[in-house]
């Protein structure tokens, strides 16, 4: 590996990769900079001189040794560590891009729905890692072979994290009720939607677990909101821009003492243009008041077009849940729906919410350990 220093000591070059001296000093891994037990930084950015530069840099195998001035501090980095964290590459120039570990999809995924057996996930760390990686990549995955007892979905959540309790409780029953507090508790069909868009922050994962299903109908469907956003961007760039620029409003007031409200774009982007989240739920949409008068009609045209894309059968992956089966969705990305079901027979699902930080943390630890 060819190592060189340029820019008056401000830039280190390793082969084709460049690193700034200030970045390297801030990310030093020595015991005076990072706590040995947890890796947390022990210094503040203000503790690093604005005049930080590299006095010398040498390579010995896969170890890079750097001396920083004006401290005269010697720090070593592994080449593997630096290459894995390189930032010297072109940035995506397309608004609405996906992270490398994400893959958008449509109906073609019906042929290869990500699925794993409950016992395998419980007893095999490698299979759990692969299943969690599928959730990260596609935004949803199924489980088969689970127990058929009330509350079994808690065991699914425990595979990777913790349940997020809401006004609906630790979990909620999804079956027809006489006086429902939510339309999900009826036999009517539901349009593909993300759950609880009226919360801030929104629950980022949802688990739906089947205990009984002898009713006619009630098939589950999932739609990739990121693929829908990509289609809207490609077919109607101006409409895509409107749905990312202006906030929609969402509200829920179905219970005494509960009035949840939020304002967020239907398609949320990061500062660098990455797709971050989708919020789409016609049942919980409140009057939109954050769009200028002159843009409102065009906004509604984009809203309608986005909805038609989401409703396109070619976008959907469908399956019927049998007792002991469940699925998880990334509620910031994947929309879910169901067909109407009859009053004959029984259909009993339980649902709960969790958050992606636990899932991604468990996945990262498994990837490192395995």
RAUR-V321478 format. One record per pair of residues at least 24 apart in sequence whose C-alpha atoms are under 6 Angstrom apart, sorted by sequence separation. I is the first residue (numbers start at 1). J is the second residue. D is the distance in whole Angstrom. If there is no record, write none. Layout:
i: [I | I]
j: [J | J]
d: [D | D]
This chain:
i: [243 | 244 | 118 | 115 | 117 | 118 | 114 | 115 | 116 | 117 | 118 | 115 | 117 | 118 | 21 | 251 | 103 | 250 | 102 | 103 | 250 | 251 | 101 | 250 | 249 | 249 | 248 | 10 | 247 | 9 | 9 | 246 | 198 | 198 | 278 | 277 | 278 | 153 | 277 | 242 | 198 | 148 | 198 | 239 | 198 | 18 | 17 | 181 | 197 | 194 | 194 | 193 | 194 | 193 | 223 | 223 | 222 | 222 | 221 | 221 | 220 | 220 | 219 | 220 | 219 | 225 | 225 | 224 | 212 | 223 | 211 | 223 | 210 | 211 | 222 | 210 | 222 | 210 | 221 | 210 | 221 | 209 | 220 | 221 | 208 | 220 | 208 | 219 | 207 | 218 | 219 | 207 | 218 | 206 | 218 | 104 | 206 | 217 | 218 | 205 | 217 | 205 | 216 | 204 | 205 | 216 | 204 | 215 | 204 | 215 | 215 | 214 | 215 | 214 | 215 | 213 | 213 | 212 | 212 | 194 | 211 | 211 | 210 | 209 | 194 | 209 | 193 | 208 | 192 | 193 | 208 | 192 | 207 | 192 | 207 | 191 | 206 | 190 | 206 | 190 | 205 | 189 | 205 | 189 | 205 | 189 | 204 | 188 | 204 | 187 | 187 | 175 | 174 | 98 | 148 | 174 | 96 | 97 | 98 | 147 | 173 | 95 | 96 | 97 | 146 | 172 | 96 | 145 | 172 | 171 | 144 | 171 | 143 | 143 | 142 | 143 | 142 | 141 | 141 | 140 | 140 | 164 | 139 | 163 | 164 | 139 | 163 | 162 | 161 | 160 | 161 | 160 | 160 | 107 | 110 | 107 | 106 | 107 | 107 | 129 | 129]
j: [267 | 268 | 143 | 141 | 143 | 144 | 141 | 142 | 143 | 144 | 145 | 143 | 145 | 146 | 53 | 284 | 137 | 284 | 137 | 138 | 285 | 286 | 137 | 286 | 286 | 288 | 288 | 53 | 290 | 53 | 54 | 291 | 250 | 251 | 332 | 332 | 333 | 209 | 333 | 299 | 260 | 211 | 261 | 302 | 262 | 88 | 88 | 254 | 279 | 279 | 280 | 280 | 281 | 281 | 315 | 316 | 316 | 317 | 317 | 318 | 318 | 319 | 319 | 320 | 320 | 333 | 334 | 334 | 323 | 334 | 323 | 335 | 323 | 324 | 335 | 324 | 336 | 325 | 336 | 326 | 337 | 326 | 337 | 338 | 326 | 338 | 327 | 338 | 327 | 338 | 339 | 328 | 339 | 328 | 340 | 227 | 329 | 340 | 341 | 329 | 341 | 330 | 341 | 330 | 331 | 342 | 331 | 342 | 332 | 344 | 345 | 345 | 346 | 346 | 347 | 346 | 347 | 347 | 348 | 331 | 348 | 349 | 349 | 349 | 335 | 350 | 335 | 350 | 335 | 336 | 351 | 336 | 351 | 337 | 352 | 337 | 352 | 337 | 353 | 338 | 353 | 338 | 354 | 339 | 355 | 340 | 355 | 340 | 356 | 340 | 341 | 348 | 349 | 274 | 324 | 350 | 273 | 274 | 275 | 324 | 350 | 273 | 274 | 275 | 324 | 350 | 275 | 324 | 351 | 351 | 325 | 352 | 325 | 326 | 326 | 327 | 327 | 327 | 328 | 328 | 329 | 353 | 329 | 353 | 354 | 330 | 354 | 354 | 358 | 358 | 359 | 359 | 362 | 314 | 317 | 315 | 315 | 316 | 317 | 363 | 366]
d: [6 | 6 | 6 | 6 | 6 | 6 | 5 | 5 | 5 | 5 | 5 | 6 | 6 | 5 | 6 | 6 | 5 | 5 | 4 | 6 | 4 | 6 | 6 | 5 | 5 | 6 | 5 | 5 | 6 | 5 | 5 | 6 | 5 | 5 | 5 | 5 | 5 | 6 | 6 | 6 | 6 | 5 | 5 | 5 | 5 | 6 | 6 | 5 | 6 | 6 | 6 | 5 | 6 | 5 | 6 | 5 | 6 | 5 | 6 | 4 | 6 | 5 | 6 | 6 | 5 | 5 | 5 | 5 | 5 | 6 | 5 | 5 | 5 | 6 | 6 | 6 | 4 | 6 | 6 | 6 | 5 | 4 | 6 | 6 | 6 | 4 | 6 | 5 | 6 | 6 | 5 | 4 | 5 | 6 | 5 | 5 | 5 | 6 | 5 | 6 | 4 | 5 | 6 | 6 | 5 | 5 | 5 | 6 | 6 | 6 | 4 | 5 | 5 | 5 | 6 | 6 | 4 | 5 | 5 | 6 | 6 | 6 | 4 | 5 | 5 | 5 | 5 | 6 | 5 | 5 | 4 | 5 | 5 | 4 | 5 | 5 | 6 | 5 | 5 | 5 | 6 | 6 | 5 | 4 | 5 | 4 | 5 | 5 | 6 | 6 | 5 | 5 | 5 | 6 | 5 | 6 | 5 | 5 | 6 | 5 | 5 | 5 | 5 | 6 | 4 | 6 | 5 | 6 | 5 | 5 | 4 | 4 | 6 | 5 | 6 | 6 | 4 | 6 | 6 | 5 | 4 | 5 | 6 | 6 | 5 | 5 | 5 | 6 | 5 | 6 | 6 | 5 | 6 | 5 | 5 | 5 | 4 | 5 | 5 | 6 | 6]
